[in-house]
Amino acid sequence: MKELVETLARALVDNPDQVVVNEVEGEKSVILELKVADEDMGKVIGKQGRIAKAIRTLVRAAAAREGKRVVVEILQ
């Protein structure tokens, strides 16, 4: 899942070398924290959060195939 989020984010931003994804294991779920450069934040979130919602949907679908629960958080 971490690689999926990283690949999607790198394709969207102008500074792909500043994309960082941290994986935090919880009891029942995995949290993926996505950090990008400040000037790329709007590209990852999109208008009215549409891009962020699409990323979360793709990751949720991929995680469901593996029987896991994954949450994607976009951090500044």
C-alpha positions in Angstrom: 0.0 0.0 0.0 2.8 2.4 0.8 4.3 2.0 -2.6 0.9 2.6 -4.2 0.4 5.9 -2.4 4.0 7.0 -3.1 3.7 6.2 -6.8 0.4 8.1 -7.1 1.7 11.1 -5.3 4.9 11.3 -7.3 2.9 11.3 -10.5 0.9 14.3 -9.3 3.5 16.7 -7.9 6.2 18.9 -9.3 8.7 17.9 -6.7 8.6 14.1 -6.6 11.8 13.8 -4.5 10.0 15.5 -1.6 7.2 12.9 -1.4 7.4 10.9 1.9 5.1 8.2 3.0 5.3 6.9 6.6 3.5 3.7 7.6 2.1 3.5 11.1 0.8 0.1 12.2 -2.2 0.2 14.5 -4.1 -2.7 16.2 -6.8 -3.0 13.5 -5.6 -0.7 10.7 -2.6 0.8 9.0 -2.2 4.5 8.7 -0.3 5.9 5.8 0.9 9.5 6.3 1.6 11.3 3.1 3.9 14.4 3.1 4.6 16.6 0.1 6.2 20.0 -0.5 4.0 22.9 0.5 3.6 24.1 -3.0 2.4 20.6 -4.1 -0.2 20.3 -1.4 -3.0 21.6 -3.6 -2.2 19.1 -6.4 -2.5 16.2 -4.0 -5.7 17.4 -2.4 -7.4 18.7 -5.6 -10.5 20.9 -6.0 -12.8 20.2 -3.1 -10.6 17.2 -2.1 -11.4 15.2 -5.2 -7.8 13.9 -5.8 -7.4 13.1 -2.1 -10.7 11.2 -2.1 -9.7 9.3 -5.2 -6.3 8.3 -3.7 -8.1 7.1 -0.5 -10.6 5.1 -2.6 -7.9 3.3 -4.6 -5.9 2.5 -1.5 -9.0 1.3 0.3 -9.9 -1.0 -2.6 -6.4 -2.4 -2.8 -6.4 -3.0 1.0 -9.8 -4.8 0.9 -8.3 -7.3 -1.5 -5.8 -8.2 1.1 -8.3 -8.1 4.0 -6.8 -5.0 5.6 -8.0 -1.6 6.7 -5.9 1.3 5.5 -6.3 5.0 6.2 -4.5 7.7 4.2 -3.7 11.0 5.9 -2.2 14.0 4.1 0.1 16.0 6.4 1.7 19.4 6.1 
